[in-house]
Amino acid sequence: MKTITLCGSTRFKEQFEQANAYLTLKGNVVISLGFFEKSVGVVITDEQAELFAKIHLKKIDMSDEIFVIDVDGYIGESTRSEIDYAMKKGKSVNYFSDSELVKRDESLK
């Protein structure tokens, strides 16, 4: 059983939920975001953004790997820094765009 932290833009709430369910059903402990400010239109302060970034790095520290929600290849600045951080910490990095989730969705088109 692995512990996996989801990383990506908060605008991709649906894909976070899909990945969480998919990885959990495969027997993993999944750590996600506290909330999705961009998806629900919540405005946060700069101080809150800094706090959330620190919390997310702690989640990465607790994980064996990260799973990047890179819808249509999008990786923003914050997510890029999380990927770099995880790699420096020796964590595995996997991507939504390379997963069965995307392959399954594409086959339905």
N, CA, C and O atoms as a GROMACS GRO file, in nm:
protein
  436
    1MET      N    1   0.085  -0.118   0.000
    1MET     CA    2   0.000   0.000   0.000
    1MET      C    3   0.090   0.124   0.000
    1MET      O    4   0.179   0.138   0.084
    2LYS      N    5   0.063   0.213  -0.096
    2LYS     CA    6   0.140   0.337  -0.106
    2LYS      C    7   0.055   0.455  -0.062
    2LYS      O    8  -0.068   0.451  -0.063
    3THR      N    9   0.124   0.560  -0.022
    3THR     CA   10   0.058   0.687   0.007
    3THR      C   11   0.092   0.780  -0.109
    3THR      O   12   0.209   0.801  -0.141
    4ILE      N   13  -0.013   0.836  -0.170
    4ILE     CA   14   0.003   0.918  -0.290
    4ILE      C   15  -0.064   1.053  -0.268
    4ILE      O   16  -0.180   1.060  -0.228
    5THR      N   17   0.009   1.161  -0.296
    5THR     CA   18  -0.047   1.295  -0.289
    5THR      C   19  -0.080   1.342  -0.429
    5THR      O   20   0.002   1.333  -0.521
    6LEU      N   21  -0.202   1.393  -0.444
    6LEU     CA   22  -0.245   1.451  -0.571
    6LEU      C   23  -0.197   1.595  -0.581
    6LEU      O   24  -0.209   1.671  -0.484
    7CYS      N   25  -0.144   1.633  -0.694
    7CYS     CA   26  -0.096   1.769  -0.718
    7CYS      C   27  -0.154   1.820  -0.849
    7CYS      O   28  -0.173   1.743  -0.944
    8GLY      N   29  -0.183   1.949  -0.855
    8GLY     CA   30  -0.234   2.008  -0.978
    8GLY      C   31  -0.315   2.132  -0.948
    8GLY      O   32  -0.329   2.173  -0.832
    9SER      N   33  -0.367   2.192  -1.052
    9SER     CA   34  -0.446   2.314  -1.039
    9SER      C   35  -0.579   2.286  -0.972
    9SER      O   36  -0.642   2.183  -0.998
   10THR      N   37  -0.621   2.377  -0.885
   10THR     CA   38  -0.749   2.361  -0.817
   10THR      C   39  -0.867   2.380  -0.911
   10THR      O   40  -0.982   2.363  -0.870
   11ARG      N   41  -0.841   2.414  -1.036
   11ARG     CA   42  -0.952   2.425  -1.133
   11ARG      C   43  -0.996   2.288  -1.184
   11ARG      O   44  -1.099   2.277  -1.250
   12PHE      N   45  -0.919   2.183  -1.153
   12PHE     CA   46  -0.948   2.049  -1.203
   12PHE      C   47  -1.012   1.960  -1.096
   12PHE      O   48  -0.970   1.845  -1.079
   13LYS      N   49  -1.110   2.010  -1.026
   13LYS     CA   50  -1.174   1.937  -0.917
   13LYS      C   51  -1.227   1.800  -0.962
   13LYS      O   52  -1.206   1.701  -0.893
   14GLU      N   53  -1.295   1.795  -1.075
   14GLU     CA   54  -1.352   1.668  -1.123
   14GLU      C   55  -1.243   1.564  -1.145
   14GLU      O   56  -1.261   1.447  -1.109
   15GLN      N   57  -1.132   1.604  -1.204
   15GLN     CA   58  -1.023   1.510  -1.230
   15GLN      C   59  -0.954   1.467  -1.100
   15GLN      O   60  -0.909   1.352  -1.088
   16PHE      N   61  -0.945   1.558  -1.002
   16PHE     CA   62  -0.893   1.520  -0.871
   16PHE      C   63  -0.980   1.411  -0.810
   16PHE      O   64  -0.930   1.312  -0.758
   17GLU      N   65  -1.112   1.429  -0.818
   17GLU     CA   66  -1.204   1.331  -0.762
   17GLU      C   67  -1.193   1.198  -0.834
   17GLU      O   68  -1.196   1.092  -0.771
   18GLN      N   69  -1.180   1.200  -0.967
   18GLN     CA   70  -1.163   1.076  -1.044
   18GLN      C   71  -1.034   1.004  -1.002
   18GLN      O   72  -1.034   0.884  -0.979
   19ALA      N   73  -0.926   1.080  -0.993
   19ALA     CA   74  -0.796   1.021  -0.957
   19ALA      C   75  -0.800   0.966  -0.814
   19ALA      O   76  -0.746   0.859  -0.788
   20ASN      N   77  -0.863   1.039  -0.724
   20ASN     CA   78  -0.873   0.994  -0.586
   20ASN      C   79  -0.945   0.860  -0.579
   20ASN      O   80  -0.896   0.767  -0.514
   21ALA      N   81  -1.059   0.848  -0.646
   21ALA     CA   82  -1.134   0.723  -0.645
   21ALA      C   83  -1.055   0.610  -0.712
   21ALA      O   84  -1.046   0.500  -0.658
   22TYR      N   85  -0.997   0.638  -0.827
   22TYR     CA   86  -0.920   0.540  -0.903
   22TYR      C   87  -0.803   0.485  -0.820
   22TYR      O   88  -0.785   0.363  -0.810
   23LEU      N   89  -0.725   0.574  -0.761
   23LEU     CA   90  -0.608   0.532  -0.685
   23LEU      C   91  -0.647   0.464  -0.555
   23LEU      O   92  -0.580   0.370  -0.511
   24THR      N   93  -0.755   0.509  -0.492
   24THR     CA   94  -0.804   0.445  -0.370
   24THR      C   95  -0.851   0.303  -0.399
   24THR      O   96  -0.821   0.210  -0.323
   25LEU      N   97  -0.924   0.285  -0.509
   25LEU     CA   98  -0.972   0.151  -0.545
   25LEU      C   99  -0.858   0.056  -0.578
   25LEU      O  100  -0.876  -0.066  -0.574
   26LYS      N  101  -0.742   0.110  -0.609
   26LYS     CA  102  -0.623   0.028  -0.634
   26LYS      C  103  -0.548  -0.003  -0.504
   26LYS      O  104  -0.442  -0.066  -0.507
   27GLY      N  105  -0.604   0.041  -0.389
   27GLY     CA  106  -0.545   0.007  -0.260
   27GLY      C  107  -0.446   0.107  -0.205
   27GLY      O  108  -0.366   0.072  -0.118
   28ASN      N  109  -0.449   0.230  -0.253
   28ASN     CA  110  -0.357   0.333  -0.206
   28ASN      C  111  -0.423   0.427  -0.106
   28ASN      O  112  -0.545   0.443  -0.106
   29VAL      N  113  -0.342   0.487  -0.022
   29VAL     CA  114  -0.387   0.596   0.064
   29VAL      C  115  -0.365   0.723  -0.016
   29VAL      O  116  -0.253   0.752  -0.056
   30VAL      N  117  -0.472   0.798  -0.040
   30VAL     CA  118  -0.463   0.915  -0.127
   30VAL      C  119  -0.482   1.042  -0.045
   30VAL      O  120  -0.578   1.054   0.031
   31ILE      N  121  -0.390   1.136  -0.062
   31ILE     CA  122  -0.399   1.267   0.003
   31ILE      C  123  -0.429   1.369  -0.106
   31ILE      O  124  -0.358   1.376  -0.207
   32SER      N  125  -0.533   1.447  -0.086
   32SER     CA  126  -0.573   1.544  -0.188
   32SER      C  127  -0.567   1.684  -0.131
   32SER      O  128  -0.501   1.709  -0.030
   33LEU      N  129  -0.634   1.775  -0.196
   33LEU     CA  130  -0.639   1.914  -0.154
   33LEU      C  131  -0.749   1.934  -0.050
   33LEU      O  132  -0.846   1.859  -0.046
   34GLY      N  133  -0.732   2.037   0.033
   34GLY     CA  134  -0.833   2.069   0.132
   34GLY      C  135  -0.960   2.123   0.069
   34GLY      O  136  -1.071   2.089   0.112
   35PHE      N  137  -0.944   2.207  -0.033
   35PHE     CA  138  -1.057   2.258  -0.111
   35PHE      C  139  -1.006   2.311  -0.243
   35PHE      O  140  -0.885   2.322  -0.264
   36PHE      N  141  -1.098   2.343  -0.331
   36PHE     CA  142  -1.064   2.378  -0.469
   36PHE      C  143  -1.107   2.521  -0.497
   36PHE      O  144  -1.211   2.545  -0.559
   37GLU      N  145  -1.026   2.616  -0.451
   37GLU     CA  146  -1.066   2.757  -0.460
   37GLU      C  147  -1.095   2.804  -0.602
   37GLU      O  148  -1.188   2.883  -0.623
   38LYS      N  149  -1.020   2.758  -0.700
   38LYS     CA  150  -1.044   2.802  -0.838
   38LYS      C  151  -1.169   2.739  -0.897
   38LYS      O  152  -1.236   2.800  -0.979
   39SER      N  153  -1.201   2.617  -0.855
   39SER     CA  154  -1.320   2.550  -0.906
   39SER      C  155  -1.449   2.609  -0.849
   39SER      O  156  -1.552   2.614  -0.916
   40VAL      N  157  -1.441   2.653  -0.724
   40VAL     CA  158  -1.563   2.703  -0.659
   40VAL      C  159  -1.565   2.854  -0.647
   40VAL      O  160  -1.660   2.911  -0.593
   41GLY      N  161  -1.461   2.921  -0.695
   41GLY     CA  162  -1.460   3.067  -0.698
   41GLY      C  163  -1.430   3.134  -0.565
   41GLY      O  164  -1.471   3.247  -0.543
   42VAL      N  165  -1.360   3.065  -0.477
   42VAL     CA  166  -1.321   3.124  -0.349
   42VAL      C  167  -1.194   3.206  -0.368
   42VAL      O  168  -1.099   3.160  -0.431
   43VAL      N  169  -1.193   3.325  -0.314
   43VAL     CA  170  -1.074   3.410  -0.320
   43VAL      C  171  -0.996   3.390  -0.190
   43VAL      O  172  -1.051   3.402  -0.081
   44ILE      N  173  -0.867   3.361  -0.204
   44ILE     CA  174  -0.782   3.345  -0.086
   44ILE      C  175  -0.676   3.456  -0.084
   44ILE      O  176  -0.642   3.513  -0.188
   45THR      N  177  -0.627   3.484   0.035
   45THR     CA  178  -0.524   3.588   0.050
   45THR      C  179  -0.388   3.530   0.012
   45THR      O  180  -0.372   3.408  -0.001
   46ASP      N  181  -0.291   3.618  -0.006
   46ASP     CA  182  -0.154   3.574  -0.033
   46ASP      C  183  -0.101   3.490   0.083
   46ASP      O  184  -0.031   3.391   0.062
   47GLU      N  185  -0.135   3.530   0.205
   47GLU     CA  186  -0.090   3.457   0.323
   47GLU      C  187  -0.150   3.316   0.325
   47GLU      O  188  -0.081   3.220   0.358
   48GLN      N  189  -0.278   3.304   0.289
   48GLN     CA  190  -0.340   3.172   0.283
   48GLN      C  191  -0.276   3.087   0.174
   48GLN      O  192  -0.253   2.968   0.193
   49ALA      N  193  -0.247   3.147   0.060
   49ALA     CA  194  -0.183   3.074  -0.049
   49ALA      C  195  -0.047   3.019  -0.005
   49ALA      O  196  -0.012   2.906  -0.036
   50GLU      N  197   0.029   3.100   0.067
   50GLU     CA  198   0.160   3.055   0.119
   50GLU      C  199   0.142   2.941   0.218
   50GLU      O  200   0.218   2.844   0.216
   51LEU      N  201   0.043   2.953   0.306
   51LEU     CA  202   0.016   2.848   0.404
   51LEU      C  203  -0.023   2.718   0.334
   51LEU      O  204   0.026   2.611   0.369
   52PHE      N  205  -0.112   2.727   0.235
   52PHE     CA  206  -0.156   2.608   0.163
   52PHE      C  207  -0.038   2.542   0.091
   52PHE      O  208  -0.030   2.419   0.085
   53ALA      N  209   0.052   2.622   0.037
   53ALA     CA  210   0.171   2.567  -0.030
   53ALA      C  211   0.258   2.490   0.069
   53ALA      O  212   0.306   2.381   0.037
   54LYS      N  213   0.277   2.545   0.188
   54LYS     CA  214   0.356   2.476   0.291
   54LYS      C  215   0.289   2.347   0.334
   54LYS      O  216   0.355   2.244   0.352
   55ILE      N  217   0.158   2.351   0.351
   55ILE     CA  218   0.083   2.231   0.389
   55ILE      C  219   0.097   2.124   0.282
   55ILE      O  220   0.115   2.007   0.313
   56HIS      N  221   0.090   2.165   0.156
   56HIS     CA  222   0.098   2.067   0.048
   56HIS      C  223   0.236   2.003   0.040
   56HIS      O  224   0.248   1.884   0.010
   57LEU      N  225   0.341   2.080   0.068
   57LEU     CA  226   0.475   2.021   0.072
   57LEU      C  227   0.486   1.918   0.184
   57LEU      O  228   0.552   1.816   0.168
   58LYS      N  229   0.421   1.945   0.296
   58LYS     CA  230   0.420   1.848   0.407
   58LYS      C  231   0.348   1.721   0.363
   58LYS      O  232   0.391   1.611   0.398
   59LYS      N  233   0.239   1.736   0.287
   59LYS     CA  234   0.168   1.618   0.236
   59LYS      C  235   0.260   1.537   0.145
   59LYS      O  236   0.260   1.414   0.150
   60ILE      N  237   0.337   1.605   0.062
   60ILE     CA  238   0.432   1.536  -0.027
   60ILE      C  239   0.536   1.462   0.057
   60ILE      O  240   0.573   1.349   0.026
   61ASP      N  241   0.584   1.527   0.165
   61ASP     CA  242   0.681   1.462   0.254
   61ASP      C  243   0.627   1.331   0.310
   61ASP      O  244   0.702   1.235   0.327
   62MET      N  245   0.498   1.326   0.337
   62MET     CA  246   0.434   1.208   0.397
   62MET      C  247   0.406   1.099   0.294
   62MET      O  248   0.366   0.989   0.331
   63SER      N  249   0.426   1.128   0.167
   63SER     CA  250   0.386   1.037   0.060
   63SER      C  251   0.503   0.958   0.003
   63SER      O  252   0.620   0.994   0.018
   64ASP      N  253   0.466   0.848  -0.063
   64ASP     CA  254   0.564   0.770  -0.138
   64ASP      C  255   0.580   0.826  -0.278
   64ASP      O  256   0.687   0.815  -0.339
   65GLU      N  257   0.473   0.887  -0.329
   65GLU     CA  258   0.477   0.942  -0.464
   65GLU      C  259   0.372   1.051  -0.478
   65GLU      O  260   0.288   1.071  -0.391
   66ILE      N  261   0.381   1.123  -0.592
   66ILE     CA  262   0.277   1.220  -0.624
   66ILE      C  263   0.213   1.179  -0.757
   66ILE      O  264   0.274   1.113  -0.841
   67PHE      N  265   0.088   1.220  -0.772
   67PHE     CA  266   0.012   1.196  -0.895
   67PHE      C  267  -0.033   1.333  -0.943
   67PHE      O  268  -0.116   1.398  -0.880
   68VAL      N  269   0.023   1.375  -1.056
   68VAL     CA  270   0.000   1.510  -1.107
   68VAL      C  271  -0.123   1.512  -1.197
   68VAL      O  272  -0.131   1.438  -1.294
   69ILE      N  273  -0.218   1.598  -1.163
   69ILE     CA  274  -0.338   1.617  -1.244
   69ILE      C  275  -0.304   1.721  -1.350
   69ILE      O  276  -0.314   1.842  -1.327
   70ASP      N  277  -0.262   1.672  -1.466
   70ASP     CA  278  -0.215   1.758  -1.577
   70ASP      C  279  -0.312   1.752  -1.694
   70ASP      O  280  -0.278   1.701  -1.801
   71VAL      N  281  -0.431   1.803  -1.674
   71VAL     CA  282  -0.535   1.798  -1.777
   71VAL      C  283  -0.488   1.874  -1.901
   71VAL      O  284  -0.447   1.990  -1.892
   72ASP      N  285  -0.495   1.809  -2.016
   72ASP     CA  286  -0.450   1.866  -2.143
   72ASP      C  287  -0.306   1.918  -2.134
   72ASP      O  288  -0.269   2.014  -2.202
   73GLY      N  289  -0.225   1.852  -2.051
   73GLY     CA  290  -0.084   1.888  -2.037
   73GLY      C  291  -0.056   2.010  -1.952
   73GLY      O  292   0.058   2.054  -1.943
   74TYR      N  293  -0.160   2.067  -1.889
   74TYR     CA  294  -0.140   2.190  -1.812
   74TYR      C  295  -0.072   2.161  -1.679
   74TYR      O  296  -0.121   2.082  -1.598
   75ILE      N  297   0.041   2.226  -1.658
   75ILE     CA  298   0.113   2.223  -1.530
   75ILE      C  299   0.152   2.367  -1.499
   75ILE      O  300   0.236   2.426  -1.567
   76GLY      N  301   0.089   2.422  -1.397
   76GLY     CA  302   0.117   2.560  -1.358
   76GLY      C  303   0.243   2.572  -1.275
   76GLY      O  304   0.309   2.472  -1.243
   77GLU      N  305   0.275   2.693  -1.240
   77GLU     CA  306   0.398   2.723  -1.166
   77GLU      C  307   0.403   2.651  -1.031
   77GLU      O  308   0.505   2.593  -0.995
   78SER      N  309   0.293   2.656  -0.956
   78SER     CA  310   0.290   2.590  -0.825
   78SER      C  311   0.308   2.440  -0.837
   78SER      O  312   0.383   2.378  -0.762
   79THR      N  313   0.238   2.382  -0.934
   79THR     CA  314   0.249   2.238  -0.954
   79THR      C  315   0.390   2.200  -0.999
   79THR      O  316   0.444   2.099  -0.955
   80ARG      N  317   0.449   2.281  -1.085
   80ARG     CA  318   0.587   2.255  -1.130
   80ARG      C  319   0.682   2.254  -1.009
   80ARG      O  320   0.771   2.170  -1.001
   81SER      N  321   0.663   2.348  -0.916
   81SER     CA  322   0.751   2.352  -0.799
   81SER      C  323   0.726   2.230  -0.708
   81SER      O  324   0.819   2.182  -0.644
   82GLU      N  325   0.602   2.180  -0.703
   82GLU     CA  326   0.573   2.060  -0.625
   82GLU      C  327   0.638   1.937  -0.688
   82GLU      O  328   0.690   1.851  -0.617
   83ILE      N  329   0.637   1.930  -0.820
   83ILE     CA  330   0.704   1.820  -0.890
   83ILE      C  331   0.854   1.824  -0.861
   83ILE      O  332   0.913   1.721  -0.829
   84ASP      N  333   0.914   1.941  -0.873
   84ASP     CA  334   1.057   1.956  -0.844
   84ASP      C  335   1.088   1.916  -0.701
   84ASP      O  336   1.187   1.846  -0.676
   85TYR      N  337   1.004   1.959  -0.608
   85TYR     CA  338   1.023   1.926  -0.466
   85TYR      C  339   1.016   1.775  -0.446
   85TYR      O  340   1.102   1.717  -0.380
   86ALA      N  341   0.914   1.712  -0.503
   86ALA     CA  342   0.898   1.567  -0.488
   86ALA      C  343   1.018   1.492  -0.544
   86ALA      O  344   1.068   1.397  -0.484
   87MET      N  345   1.065   1.535  -0.661
   87MET     CA  346   1.180   1.469  -0.722
   87MET      C  347   1.305   1.484  -0.636
   87MET      O  348   1.383   1.389  -0.620
   88LYS      N  349   1.325   1.603  -0.579
   88LYS     CA  350   1.441   1.624  -0.491
   88LYS      C  351   1.433   1.536  -0.367
   88LYS      O  352   1.536   1.498  -0.310
   89LYS      N  353   1.310   1.504  -0.325
   89LYS     CA  354   1.289   1.419  -0.208
   89LYS      C  355   1.289   1.271  -0.243
   89LYS      O  356   1.269   1.186  -0.156
   90GLY      N  357   1.311   1.238  -0.372
   90GLY     CA  358   1.317   1.099  -0.415
   90GLY      C  359   1.182   1.032  -0.431
   90GLY      O  360   1.172   0.910  -0.428
   91LYS      N  361   1.078   1.112  -0.447
   91LYS     CA  362   0.942   1.057  -0.464
   91LYS      C  363   0.918   1.023  -0.611
   91LYS      O  364   0.970   1.090  -0.700
   92SER      N  365   0.840   0.920  -0.635
   92SER     CA  366   0.797   0.889  -0.771
   92SER      C  367   0.696   0.993  -0.816
   92SER      O  368   0.621   1.047  -0.735
   93VAL      N  369   0.695   1.022  -0.946
   93VAL     CA  370   0.601   1.118  -1.003
   93VAL      C  371   0.527   1.050  -1.117
   93VAL      O  372   0.588   1.002  -1.212
   94ASN      N  373   0.394   1.047  -1.105
   94ASN     CA  374   0.310   0.992  -1.211
   94ASN      C  375   0.211   1.098  -1.254
   94ASN      O  376   0.183   1.193  -1.181
   95TYR      N  377   0.159   1.082  -1.377
   95TYR     CA  378   0.077   1.187  -1.437
   95TYR      C  379  -0.060   1.134  -1.480
   95TYR      O  380  -0.073   1.024  -1.534
   96PHE      N  381  -0.160   1.214  -1.454
   96PHE     CA  382  -0.297   1.189  -1.496
   96PHE      C  383  -0.301   1.161  -1.647
   96PHE      O  384  -0.368   1.068  -1.692
   97SER      N  385  -0.227   1.241  -1.725
   97SER     CA  386  -0.229   1.229  -1.871
   97SER      C  387  -0.173   1.096  -1.920
   97SER      O  388  -0.199   1.056  -2.034
   98ASP      N  389  -0.096   1.027  -1.836
   98ASP     CA  390  -0.040   0.896  -1.872
   98ASP      C  391  -0.120   0.780  -1.812
   98ASP      O  392  -0.083   0.664  -1.830
   99SER      N  393  -0.226   0.811  -1.741
   99SER     CA  394  -0.298   0.709  -1.664
   99SER      C  395  -0.408   0.643  -1.744
   99SER      O  396  -0.445   0.689  -1.852
  100GLU      N  397  -0.460   0.535  -1.689
  100GLU     CA  398  -0.575   0.466  -1.747
  100GLU      C  399  -0.698   0.555  -1.749
  100GLU      O  400  -0.787   0.536  -1.831
  101LEU      N  401  -0.704   0.652  -1.659
  101LEU     CA  402  -0.819   0.743  -1.654
  101LEU      C  403  -0.836   0.817  -1.785
  101LEU      O  404  -0.948   0.827  -1.837
  102VAL      N  405  -0.728   0.869  -1.840
  102VAL     CA  406  -0.734   0.943  -1.965
  102VAL      C  407  -0.759   0.847  -2.081
  102VAL      O  408  -0.839   0.876  -2.170
  103LYS      N  409  -0.691   0.735  -2.081
  103LYS     CA  410  -0.708   0.637  -2.188
  103LYS      C  411  -0.852   0.589  -2.195
  103LYS      O  412  -0.906   0.571  -2.304
  104ARG      N  413  -0.915   0.569  -2.079
  104ARG     CA  414  -1.055   0.526  -2.074
  104ARG      C  415  -1.147   0.634  -2.130
  104ARG      O  416  -1.237   0.604  -2.207
  105ASP      N  417  -1.124   0.761  -2.090
  105ASP     CA  418  -1.205   0.871  -2.139
  105ASP      C  419  -1.191   0.889  -2.290
  105ASP      O  420  -1.290   0.915  -2.359
  106GLU      N  421  -1.070   0.875  -2.342
  106GLU     CA  422  -1.046   0.891  -2.486
  106GLU      C  423  -1.114   0.781  -2.567
  106GLU      O  424  -1.157   0.804  -2.680
  107SER      N  425  -1.124   0.662  -2.510
  107SER     CA  426  -1.187   0.551  -2.584
  107SER      C  427  -1.338   0.570  -2.594
  107SER      O  428  -1.403   0.509  -2.680
  108LEU      N  429  -1.395   0.654  -2.510
  108LEU     CA  430  -1.539   0.679  -2.513
  108LEU      C  431  -1.576   0.785  -2.616
  108LEU      O  432  -1.694   0.802  -2.647
  109LYS      N  433  -1.477   0.856  -2.670
  109LYS     CA  434  -1.504   0.963  -2.766
  109LYS      C  435  -1.530   0.909  -2.904
  109LYS      O  436  -1.555   0.985  -2.997
   0.00000   0.00000   0.00000
